[in-house]
Amino acid sequence: MVKPEEMVVLDRWAVGCAKAAQEDILNAYEAYDFHEVVQRLMRFCSVEMGSFYLDIIKDRQYTAKADSVARRSCQTALYHIAEALVRWMAPILSFTADEVWGYLPGEREKYVFTGEWYEGLFGLADSEAMNDAFWDELLKVRGEVNKVIEQARADKKVGGSLEAAVTLYAEPELAAKLTALGDELRFVLLTSGATVADYNDAPADAQQSEVLKGLKVALSKAEGEKCPRCWHYTRDVGKVAEHAEICGRCVSNVAGDGEKRKFA
């Protein structure tokens, strides 16, 4: 388990999402509003986790060094989320919750139904630069980028998001937030490349966001070759003779100290 203060910021955000969802779900249970329980549970699983967080952490789970903080951080987040989620489910999805309970690690009561609500959740402080509001805005940016990628796929310009590189033309406030992620912005967007530029420099074919007025998105084909290990397109595939088929990042994860992640 990774200590909260040592975890990747996005992983702490995910645990914070679970904390907020738990508060809503417990209030709904106390009001016997089971419809709201189901709605909130579905929103957490499908929107916050399924279409955003779980998509992003696949890269770390599959490509980072097994014992790296980058990989263990998201595993720690998933553990906390699973501990909470199985308890939310128990009153309305009893058999499923009971089965999940049997697979969770660590000593615990025999039945999920006799346990208490999970108290190990935590989140981001409002005073942090990359707080919940920051990630809420990133969710919107990711949604706008996805629209451009889907159109490019429909036009046969790219086959998948990792074949793309995007340039985000943003007004100063949003640009500063995007730039703060550094090279890790591409992992949030699930593209092989992501750069930030001044909004006023956007070319005519850049797509204006319908949600964020100060954002335009331009897409191009990612340069380089596809790494068969991480599937990212990069110019340094095969640069290390001992690992001639994979990219520099994967070489570091396979034979070096491993990549470091701070944000995503």
C-alpha positions in Angstrom: 0.0 0.0 0.0 1.2 3.5 -0.9 0.7 6.3 1.6 -1.8 8.9 0.5 0.8 11.7 0.4 3.0 9.6 -1.9 0.3 8.6 -4.3 -0.1 9.9 -7.9 -2.5 12.9 -7.8 -5.1 11.3 -10.1 -5.3 8.2 -7.8 -6.0 10.4 -4.8 -8.7 12.1 -6.9 -10.3 8.7 -7.7 -10.4 7.8 -4.0 -11.9 11.3 -3.3 -14.6 10.5 -5.9 -15.4 7.4 -4.0 -15.6 9.4 -0.8 -18.1 11.8 -2.3 -20.1 9.0 -3.8 -20.2 7.2 -0.5 -21.7 10.3 1.3 -24.4 10.6 -1.4 -25.2 6.9 -1.3 -25.4 6.7 2.5 -27.7 9.7 2.5 -29.9 8.0 -0.1 -30.0 4.7 1.9 -31.0 6.6 5.0 -33.9 8.2 3.1 -34.9 4.8 1.6 -34.3 6.4 -1.8 -33.0 3.2 -3.6 -33.5 4.7 -7.0 -30.9 7.4 -6.1 -28.6 4.8 -4.7 -28.6 3.0 -8.1 -28.2 6.2 -10.0 -25.3 7.4 -8.0 -23.6 4.0 -8.1 -24.0 3.9 -11.8 -22.6 7.4 -12.3 -19.6 6.6 -10.2 -18.9 3.3 -12.0 -19.6 4.3 -15.6 -18.6 8.0 -15.7 -16.0 8.8 -13.1 -14.3 5.4 -13.1 -15.2 3.5 -16.4 -14.9 6.3 -18.9 -12.1 8.3 -17.3 -10.0 6.9 -14.4 -9.8 3.2 -15.4 -9.0 4.1 -19.0 -6.1 6.2 -17.9 -4.5 3.8 -15.4 -4.4 0.9 -17.8 -1.1 2.2 -19.1 0.5 2.2 -15.7 -1.0 -1.2 -14.8 0.3 -2.9 -17.9 3.6 -1.1 -18.6 5.1 0.3 -15.4 7.5 -1.7 -13.3 5.7 -4.1 -11.1 7.0 -2.7 -7.8 7.0 1.0 -8.9 5.1 3.7 -7.0 3.4 4.6 -10.3 1.8 1.1 -10.5 1.3 0.5 -6.8 -0.3 3.9 -6.4 -3.3 3.0 -8.6 -3.5 -0.4 -7.1 -3.8 1.2 -3.7 -6.6 3.5 -5.0 -8.4 0.5 -6.5 -8.1 -1.3 -3.1 -9.7 1.6 -1.2 -12.4 1.9 -3.9 -13.2 -1.8 -3.9 -13.5 -1.8 -0.1 -16.1 1.0 -0.3 -17.9 -0.2 -3.4 -18.6 -3.7 -2.2 -20.3 -2.2 0.9 -22.5 0.2 -1.2 -23.6 -2.7 -3.3 -24.4 -5.1 -0.5 -28.0 -4.1 0.3 -29.2 -4.1 -3.4 -26.8 -6.5 -5.1 -26.4 -9.0 -2.3 -25.0 -12.1 -4.1 -22.6 -10.0 -6.2 -21.3 -8.2 -3.1 -20.9 -11.4 -1.2 -18.9 -13.0 -4.0 -16.6 -9.9 -4.3 -16.1 -9.8 -0.6 -14.6 -13.3 -0.7 -11.9 -12.2 -3.1 -10.8 -9.0 -1.3 -7.4 -9.4 0.4 -6.8 -9.1 4.2 -8.5 -10.2 7.3 -12.2 -9.3 7.5 -15.6 -10.4 8.8 -17.0 -13.5 7.2 -19.9 -11.6 5.5 -20.0 -8.2 4.0 -23.5 -7.7 5.5 -22.1 -7.6 9.0 -19.4 -5.1 8.2 -19.5 -1.3 8.7 -19.2 1.3 6.0 -15.6 1.8 4.9 -13.8 4.6 6.7 -10.5 4.5 4.9 -11.4 7.0 2.0 -9.7 10.3 1.5 -9.5 12.9 -1.1 -7.7 16.1 -2.4 -7.7 19.3 -0.4 -9.4 22.3 -1.9 -6.2 24.2 -1.4 -4.2 22.0 -3.7 -3.5 23.2 -7.2 -4.7 20.0 -8.7 -7.9 19.8 -6.6 -11.3 18.3 -7.5 -12.2 21.4 -9.6 -9.0 20.9 -11.6 -9.8 17.3 -12.5 -13.5 18.2 -13.2 -12.1 20.6 -15.9 -9.8 17.9 -17.2 -12.8 15.7 -17.6 -14.4 18.3 -19.8 -11.1 18.7 -21.8 -10.9 14.9 -22.2 -14.5 14.9 -23.5 -13.7 17.5 -26.1 -10.6 15.7 -27.3 -12.6 12.5 -27.6 -15.0 14.2 -29.9 -12.2 15.2 -32.2 -10.7 11.8 -32.1 -14.0 10.1 -32.9 -14.5 12.4 -35.9 -10.9 11.6 -37.1 -11.7 7.9 -36.7 -14.9 8.3 -38.7 -12.8 10.1 -41.4 -10.3 7.2 -41.4 -7.5 9.6 -40.3 -6.6 7.5 -37.3 -7.6 4.0 -36.1 -7.4 4.6 -32.4 -6.6 7.4 -30.0 -2.9 6.3 -29.6 -2.4 7.0 -33.3 -3.1 10.6 -32.6 -1.2 13.6 -31.3 -3.3 16.6 -30.2 -2.6 20.3 -29.8 -4.7 22.1 -27.3 -5.0 25.8 -28.1 -6.1 27.3 -24.8 -6.6 30.7 -23.1 -4.1 31.5 -20.4 -5.9 30.2 -17.3 -6.8 26.8 -18.9 -3.4 26.6 -20.6 -1.6 27.0 -17.3 -3.6 24.0 -15.9 -2.9 21.8 -18.9 0.8 22.7 -18.9 1.1 21.8 -15.2 0.7 18.2 -16.2 3.8 18.3 -18.4 4.4 15.1 -20.5 1.7 13.3 -18.5 -1.0 15.3 -20.2 -0.9 12.7 -23.0 -1.7 9.9 -20.6 -4.9 11.8 -19.4 -6.0 12.2 -23.0 -5.0 8.7 -24.1 -2.9 10.1 -27.1 0.7 9.5 -28.1 1.3 13.2 -28.0 -0.2 16.3 -26.4 1.0 19.9 -26.6 -0.5 23.2 -25.3 -0.4 26.4 -27.3 -1.9 29.9 -27.2 -5.6 30.1 -28.1 -5.0 32.9 -30.6 -2.5 30.8 -32.5 -5.1 28.1 -33.4 -5.3 27.2 -37.1 -8.5 27.5 -39.0 -9.1 23.7 -38.9 -8.8 23.5 -35.1 -12.1 22.4 -33.5 -13.7 24.9 -31.2 -14.9 23.3 -27.9 -18.7 23.6 -27.3 -18.2 23.2 -23.6 -15.0 25.2 -22.9 -15.0 28.5 -24.7 -11.3 29.0 -24.3 -10.3 25.8 -26.0 -9.7 24.6 -29.5 -8.4 21.2 -30.4 -6.3 20.2 -33.4 -5.4 16.6 -34.3 -2.6 15.1 -36.3 -1.2 11.7 -36.9 1.3 10.7 -34.2 4.9 10.6 -35.4 7.2 7.7 -35.0 6.6 3.9 -34.7 4.2 2.0 -32.6 5.8 0.4 -29.5 4.5 -3.2 -29.3 4.6 -3.1 -25.5 2.8 0.1 -24.6 1.2 0.8 -28.0 2.3 4.4 -28.0 3.8 6.0 -31.1 7.2 7.4 -30.5 10.5 8.2 -32.3 12.7 6.2 -30.0 11.5 2.7 -30.7 14.5 0.5 -31.2 17.1 3.0 -30.1 18.4 0.6 -27.4 20.1 -2.3 -29.0 19.4 -4.7 -26.2 15.7 -4.0 -26.5 15.4 -3.3 -30.2 11.6 -3.6 -30.5 10.4 -1.3 -27.7 10.5 2.4 -26.9 12.7 4.2 -24.5 10.0 4.5 -21.8 9.4 0.8 -21.9 13.2 0.1 -21.8 13.3 2.1 -18.5 10.3 0.1 -17.2 11.7 -3.3 -18.2 15.5 -2.9 -17.6 16.0 0.4 -15.8 14.7 2.3 -12.8 11.3 2.8 -14.2 9.4 5.9 -15.2 8.2 8.3 -12.5 4.6 9.6 -12.5 3.4 12.5 -10.3 0.1 13.5 -11.8 -1.5 10.7 -13.9 
